[in-house]
Amino acid sequence: MIVVTHETGFAREVADTVVFMAAGRIVEQGPPDAVLDRPRHERTRAFLSKVV
């Protein structure tokens, strides 16, 4: 199942894999704790700083 959300808490709880997309492209993907707690890409970090 694919779920699209900006609710990072919900994504963290239910996802096996998180995919962060920007401008129609995959920027980063991986386990929720890796992507949401330790993002590697600046675009992901910028988004998370605004929604968390």
Distance bins in CASP14 RR format, pairs under 12 A and 6 or more apart:
PFRMAT RR
TARGET T0000
AUTHOR 0000-0000-0000
RMODE 2
METHOD distances of the structure
MODEL  1
1 14 0 0 0 0 1 0 0 0 0 0 0
1 15 0 0 0 0 0 1 0 0 0 0 0
1 16 0 0 0 0 0 1 0 0 0 0 0
1 17 0 0 0 0 0 1 0 0 0 0 0
2 11 0 0 0 0 0 1 0 0 0 0 0
2 14 0 0 0 0 0 1 0 0 0 0 0
2 15 0 0 0 0 0 1 0 0 0 0 0
2 16 0 0 0 0 0 1 0 0 0 0 0
2 17 0 0 0 0 0 1 0 0 0 0 0
2 18 0 0 0 0 0 1 0 0 0 0 0
2 19 0 0 0 0 1 0 0 0 0 0 0
2 21 0 0 0 0 0 1 0 0 0 0 0
3 10 0 0 0 0 1 0 0 0 0 0 0
3 11 1 0 0 1 0 0 0 0 0 0 0
3 13 0 0 0 0 0 1 0 0 0 0 0
3 14 1 0 0 1 0 0 0 0 0 0 0
3 15 1 0 0 1 0 0 0 0 0 0 0
3 16 0 0 0 0 0 1 0 0 0 0 0
3 17 0 0 0 0 0 1 0 0 0 0 0
3 18 0 0 0 0 0 1 0 0 0 0 0
3 19 0 0 0 0 0 1 0 0 0 0 0
4 10 0 0 0 0 0 1 0 0 0 0 0
4 11 0 0 0 0 1 0 0 0 0 0 0
4 15 0 0 0 0 0 1 0 0 0 0 0
4 18 0 0 0 0 0 1 0 0 0 0 0
4 19 0 0 0 0 1 0 0 0 0 0 0
4 20 0 0 0 0 0 1 0 0 0 0 0
4 21 0 0 0 0 1 0 0 0 0 0 0
5 11 1 0 1 0 0 0 0 0 0 0 0
5 12 0 0 0 0 0 1 0 0 0 0 0
5 13 0 0 0 0 0 1 0 0 0 0 0
5 14 0 0 0 0 1 0 0 0 0 0 0
5 15 0 0 0 0 1 0 0 0 0 0 0
5 18 0 0 0 0 1 0 0 0 0 0 0
5 19 0 0 0 0 0 1 0 0 0 0 0
5 20 0 0 0 0 0 1 0 0 0 0 0
5 21 0 0 0 0 0 1 0 0 0 0 0
5 32 0 0 0 0 0 1 0 0 0 0 0
5 51 0 0 0 0 0 1 0 0 0 0 0
6 18 0 0 0 0 0 1 0 0 0 0 0
6 20 0 0 0 0 0 1 0 0 0 0 0
6 21 0 0 0 0 0 1 0 0 0 0 0
6 47 0 0 0 0 1 0 0 0 0 0 0
6 48 0 0 0 0 0 1 0 0 0 0 0
6 50 0 0 0 0 1 0 0 0 0 0 0
6 51 1 0 0 1 0 0 0 0 0 0 0
6 52 0 0 0 0 0 1 0 0 0 0 0
7 13 0 0 0 0 1 0 0 0 0 0 0
7 14 0 0 0 0 1 0 0 0 0 0 0
7 15 0 0 0 0 0 1 0 0 0 0 0
7 18 0 0 0 0 0 1 0 0 0 0 0
7 36 0 0 0 0 0 1 0 0 0 0 0
7 51 0 0 0 0 1 0 0 0 0 0 0
7 52 0 0 0 0 0 1 0 0 0 0 0
8 14 0 0 0 0 0 1 0 0 0 0 0
8 15 0 0 0 0 1 0 0 0 0 0 0
8 18 0 0 0 0 1 0 0 0 0 0 0
8 20 0 0 0 0 0 1 0 0 0 0 0
8 32 0 0 0 0 1 0 0 0 0 0 0
8 33 0 0 0 0 0 1 0 0 0 0 0
8 35 0 0 0 0 1 0 0 0 0 0 0
8 36 1 0 1 0 0 0 0 0 0 0 0
8 37 0 0 0 0 0 1 0 0 0 0 0
8 39 0 0 0 0 0 1 0 0 0 0 0
8 44 0 0 0 0 0 1 0 0 0 0 0
8 47 0 0 0 0 1 0 0 0 0 0 0
8 48 1 0 0 1 0 0 0 0 0 0 0
8 49 0 0 0 0 0 1 0 0 0 0 0
8 50 0 0 0 0 0 1 0 0 0 0 0
8 51 1 0 1 0 0 0 0 0 0 0 0
8 52 1 0 1 0 0 0 0 0 0 0 0
9 15 0 0 0 0 1 0 0 0 0 0 0
9 18 0 0 0 0 0 1 0 0 0 0 0
9 32 0 0 0 0 1 0 0 0 0 0 0
9 33 0 0 0 0 0 1 0 0 0 0 0
9 36 1 0 0 1 0 0 0 0 0 0 0
9 37 0 0 0 0 0 1 0 0 0 0 0
9 48 0 0 0 0 0 1 0 0 0 0 0
9 51 0 0 0 0 1 0 0 0 0 0 0
9 52 0 0 0 0 1 0 0 0 0 0 0
10 18 0 0 0 0 0 1 0 0 0 0 0
10 32 0 0 0 0 0 1 0 0 0 0 0
10 36 0 0 0 0 0 1 0 0 0 0 0
10 51 0 0 0 0 0 1 0 0 0 0 0
11 17 0 0 0 0 1 0 0 0 0 0 0
11 18 1 0 1 0 0 0 0 0 0 0 0
11 19 0 0 0 0 1 0 0 0 0 0 0
11 20 0 0 0 0 1 0 0 0 0 0 0
11 30 0 0 0 0 0 1 0 0 0 0 0
11 31 0 0 0 0 0 1 0 0 0 0 0
11 32 1 0 0 1 0 0 0 0 0 0 0
11 33 0 0 0 0 0 1 0 0 0 0 0
11 35 0 0 0 0 1 0 0 0 0 0 0
11 36 1 0 0 1 0 0 0 0 0 0 0
11 48 0 0 0 0 0 1 0 0 0 0 0
11 51 0 0 0 0 0 1 0 0 0 0 0
11 52 0 0 0 0 0 1 0 0 0 0 0
12 18 1 0 0 1 0 0 0 0 0 0 0
12 31 0 0 0 0 1 0 0 0 0 0 0
12 32 1 0 1 0 0 0 0 0 0 0 0
12 33 1 0 0 1 0 0 0 0 0 0 0
12 34 0 0 0 0 0 1 0 0 0 0 0
12 35 0 0 0 0 1 0 0 0 0 0 0
12 36 1 0 1 0 0 0 0 0 0 0 0
12 37 0 0 0 0 1 0 0 0 0 0 0
12 48 0 0 0 0 0 1 0 0 0 0 0
12 52 0 0 0 0 0 1 0 0 0 0 0
13 32 0 0 0 0 1 0 0 0 0 0 0
13 33 0 0 0 0 0 1 0 0 0 0 0
13 36 0 0 0 0 0 1 0 0 0 0 0
14 32 0 0 0 0 1 0 0 0 0 0 0
15 29 0 0 0 0 0 1 0 0 0 0 0
15 30 0 0 0 0 1 0 0 0 0 0 0
15 31 0 0 0 0 1 0 0 0 0 0 0
15 32 1 0 1 0 0 0 0 0 0 0 0
15 33 0 0 0 0 0 1 0 0 0 0 0
15 34 0 0 0 0 0 1 0 0 0 0 0
15 35 0 0 0 0 1 0 0 0 0 0 0
15 36 0 0 0 0 1 0 0 0 0 0 0
16 29 0 0 0 0 0 1 0 0 0 0 0
16 30 0 0 0 0 1 0 0 0 0 0 0
16 31 1 0 0 1 0 0 0 0 0 0 0
16 32 0 0 0 0 1 0 0 0 0 0 0
16 33 0 0 0 0 0 1 0 0 0 0 0
16 35 0 0 0 0 0 1 0 0 0 0 0
17 26 0 0 0 0 0 1 0 0 0 0 0
17 28 0 0 0 0 0 1 0 0 0 0 0
17 29 1 0 0 1 0 0 0 0 0 0 0
17 30 1 0 1 0 0 0 0 0 0 0 0
17 31 1 0 0 1 0 0 0 0 0 0 0
17 32 1 0 0 1 0 0 0 0 0 0 0
17 33 0 0 0 0 0 1 0 0 0 0 0
17 34 0 0 0 0 1 0 0 0 0 0 0
17 35 0 0 0 0 1 0 0 0 0 0 0
17 36 0 0 0 0 0 1 0 0 0 0 0
18 26 0 0 0 0 0 1 0 0 0 0 0
18 27 0 0 0 0 0 1 0 0 0 0 0
18 28 0 0 0 0 1 0 0 0 0 0 0
18 29 1 0 0 1 0 0 0 0 0 0 0
18 30 1 0 1 0 0 0 0 0 0 0 0
18 31 1 0 0 1 0 0 0 0 0 0 0
18 32 1 0 1 0 0 0 0 0 0 0 0
18 33 0 0 0 0 1 0 0 0 0 0 0
18 34 0 0 0 0 1 0 0 0 0 0 0
18 35 1 0 1 0 0 0 0 0 0 0 0
18 36 1 0 0 1 0 0 0 0 0 0 0
18 37 0 0 0 0 0 1 0 0 0 0 0
18 38 0 0 0 0 0 1 0 0 0 0 0
18 39 0 0 0 0 1 0 0 0 0 0 0
18 44 0 0 0 0 1 0 0 0 0 0 0
18 47 0 0 0 0 0 1 0 0 0 0 0
18 48 0 0 0 0 0 1 0 0 0 0 0
19 25 0 0 0 0 0 1 0 0 0 0 0
19 26 1 0 1 0 0 0 0 0 0 0 0
19 27 0 0 0 0 1 0 0 0 0 0 0
19 28 1 0 0 1 0 0 0 0 0 0 0
19 29 1 0 1 0 0 0 0 0 0 0 0
19 30 1 0 0 1 0 0 0 0 0 0 0
19 31 0 0 0 0 0 1 0 0 0 0 0
19 32 0 0 0 0 0 1 0 0 0 0 0
19 34 0 0 0 0 0 1 0 0 0 0 0
19 35 0 0 0 0 1 0 0 0 0 0 0
19 36 0 0 0 0 0 1 0 0 0 0 0
19 44 0 0 0 0 0 1 0 0 0 0 0
20 26 1 0 0 1 0 0 0 0 0 0 0
20 27 1 0 1 0 0 0 0 0 0 0 0
20 28 1 0 1 0 0 0 0 0 0 0 0
20 29 1 0 0 1 0 0 0 0 0 0 0
20 30 0 0 0 0 1 0 0 0 0 0 0
20 32 0 0 0 0 0 1 0 0 0 0 0
20 34 0 0 0 0 0 1 0 0 0 0 0
20 35 1 0 0 1 0 0 0 0 0 0 0
20 36 0 0 0 0 1 0 0 0 0 0 0
20 39 1 0 0 1 0 0 0 0 0 0 0
20 40 0 0 0 0 0 1 0 0 0 0 0
20 41 1 0 0 1 0 0 0 0 0 0 0
20 42 0 0 0 0 0 1 0 0 0 0 0
20 43 1 0 0 1 0 0 0 0 0 0 0
20 44 1 0 1 0 0 0 0 0 0 0 0
20 45 0 0 0 0 0 1 0 0 0 0 0
20 46 0 0 0 0 0 1 0 0 0 0 0
20 47 1 0 0 1 0 0 0 0 0 0 0
20 48 0 0 0 0 1 0 0 0 0 0 0
20 51 0 0 0 0 0 1 0 0 0 0 0
21 27 1 0 0 1 0 0 0 0 0 0 0
21 28 0 0 0 0 1 0 0 0 0 0 0
21 29 0 0 0 0 1 0 0 0 0 0 0
21 35 0 0 0 0 0 1 0 0 0 0 0
21 41 0 0 0 0 0 1 0 0 0 0 0
21 43 0 0 0 0 1 0 0 0 0 0 0
21 44 0 0 0 0 1 0 0 0 0 0 0
21 47 0 0 0 0 0 1 0 0 0 0 0
22 28 0 0 0 0 1 0 0 0 0 0 0
22 41 0 0 0 0 1 0 0 0 0 0 0
22 42 0 0 0 0 0 1 0 0 0 0 0
22 43 1 0 1 0 0 0 0 0 0 0 0
22 44 0 0 0 0 1 0 0 0 0 0 0
22 45 0 0 0 0 0 1 0 0 0 0 0
22 46 0 0 0 0 1 0 0 0 0 0 0
22 47 1 0 0 1 0 0 0 0 0 0 0
23 43 0 0 0 0 1 0 0 0 0 0 0
23 47 0 0 0 0 0 1 0 0 0 0 0
24 43 0 0 0 0 0 1 0 0 0 0 0
25 41 0 0 0 0 0 1 0 0 0 0 0
25 43 0 0 0 0 1 0 0 0 0 0 0
26 35 0 0 0 0 0 1 0 0 0 0 0
26 41 0 0 0 0 0 1 0 0 0 0 0
26 43 0 0 0 0 0 1 0 0 0 0 0
26 44 0 0 0 0 0 1 0 0 0 0 0
27 35 0 0 0 0 1 0 0 0 0 0 0
27 39 0 0 0 0 1 0 0 0 0 0 0
27 40 0 0 0 0 1 0 0 0 0 0 0
27 41 1 0 1 0 0 0 0 0 0 0 0
27 42 0 0 0 0 1 0 0 0 0 0 0
27 43 1 0 1 0 0 0 0 0 0 0 0
27 44 1 0 1 0 0 0 0 0 0 0 0
27 45 0 0 0 0 0 1 0 0 0 0 0
27 46 0 0 0 0 0 1 0 0 0 0 0
27 47 0 0 0 0 1 0 0 0 0 0 0
27 48 0 0 0 0 0 1 0 0 0 0 0
28 34 0 0 0 0 1 0 0 0 0 0 0
28 35 1 0 1 0 0 0 0 0 0 0 0
28 36 0 0 0 0 1 0 0 0 0 0 0
28 38 0 0 0 0 0 1 0 0 0 0 0
28 39 1 0 0 1 0 0 0 0 0 0 0
28 40 1 0 0 1 0 0 0 0 0 0 0
28 41 1 0 1 0 0 0 0 0 0 0 0
28 42 0 0 0 0 0 1 0 0 0 0 0
28 43 1 0 0 1 0 0 0 0 0 0 0
28 44 1 0 1 0 0 0 0 0 0 0 0
28 45 0 0 0 0 1 0 0 0 0 0 0
28 46 0 0 0 0 0 1 0 0 0 0 0
28 47 0 0 0 0 1 0 0 0 0 0 0
28 48 0 0 0 0 0 1 0 0 0 0 0
29 35 1 0 0 1 0 0 0 0 0 0 0
29 36 0 0 0 0 0 1 0 0 0 0 0
29 39 0 0 0 0 0 1 0 0 0 0 0
29 40 0 0 0 0 0 1 0 0 0 0 0
29 41 0 0 0 0 0 1 0 0 0 0 0
29 44 0 0 0 0 0 1 0 0 0 0 0
30 36 0 0 0 0 1 0 0 0 0 0 0
30 37 0 0 0 0 0 1 0 0 0 0 0
30 38 0 0 0 0 0 1 0 0 0 0 0
30 39 0 0 0 0 0 1 0 0 0 0 0
30 40 0 0 0 0 1 0 0 0 0 0 0
30 41 0 0 0 0 0 1 0 0 0 0 0
30 44 0 0 0 0 0 1 0 0 0 0 0
31 37 0 0 0 0 1 0 0 0 0 0 0
31 38 0 0 0 0 1 0 0 0 0 0 0
31 39 0 0 0 0 0 1 0 0 0 0 0
32 38 0 0 0 0 0 1 0 0 0 0 0
32 39 0 0 0 0 0 1 0 0 0 0 0
32 48 0 0 0 0 0 1 0 0 0 0 0
33 39 0 0 0 0 0 1 0 0 0 0 0
34 40 0 0 0 0 1 0 0 0 0 0 0
34 41 0 0 0 0 0 1 0 0 0 0 0
34 44 0 0 0 0 0 1 0 0 0 0 0
35 41 0 0 0 0 1 0 0 0 0 0 0
35 43 0 0 0 0 0 1 0 0 0 0 0
35 44 1 0 0 1 0 0 0 0 0 0 0
35 45 0 0 0 0 0 1 0 0 0 0 0
35 47 0 0 0 0 0 1 0 0 0 0 0
35 48 0 0 0 0 1 0 0 0 0 0 0
36 44 0 0 0 0 1 0 0 0 0 0 0
36 45 0 0 0 0 0 1 0 0 0 0 0
36 47 0 0 0 0 0 1 0 0 0 0 0
36 48 1 0 0 1 0 0 0 0 0 0 0
36 49 0 0 0 0 0 1 0 0 0 0 0
36 51 0 0 0 0 0 1 0 0 0 0 0
36 52 1 0 0 1 0 0 0 0 0 0 0
37 44 0 0 0 0 0 1 0 0 0 0 0
37 45 0 0 0 0 0 1 0 0 0 0 0
37 48 0 0 0 0 1 0 0 0 0 0 0
37 52 0 0 0 0 1 0 0 0 0 0 0
38 44 0 0 0 0 1 0 0 0 0 0 0
38 45 0 0 0 0 1 0 0 0 0 0 0
38 48 0 0 0 0 0 1 0 0 0 0 0
39 45 1 0 1 0 0 0 0 0 0 0 0
39 46 0 0 0 0 1 0 0 0 0 0 0
39 47 0 0 0 0 1 0 0 0 0 0 0
39 48 1 0 0 1 0 0 0 0 0 0 0
39 49 0 0 0 0 1 0 0 0 0 0 0
39 52 0 0 0 0 0 1 0 0 0 0 0
40 48 0 0 0 0 0 1 0 0 0 0 0
41 47 0 0 0 0 1 0 0 0 0 0 0
41 48 0 0 0 0 0 1 0 0 0 0 0
42 48 0 0 0 0 0 1 0 0 0 0 0
42 49 0 0 0 0 0 1 0 0 0 0 0
43 49 0 0 0 0 0 1 0 0 0 0 0
43 50 0 0 0 0 0 1 0 0 0 0 0
44 50 0 0 0 0 0 1 0 0 0 0 0
44 51 0 0 0 0 0 1 0 0 0 0 0
44 52 0 0 0 0 0 1 0 0 0 0 0
45 51 0 0 0 0 0 1 0 0 0 0 0
45 52 0 0 0 0 0 1 0 0 0 0 0
46 52 0 0 0 0 0 1 0 0 0 0 0
END
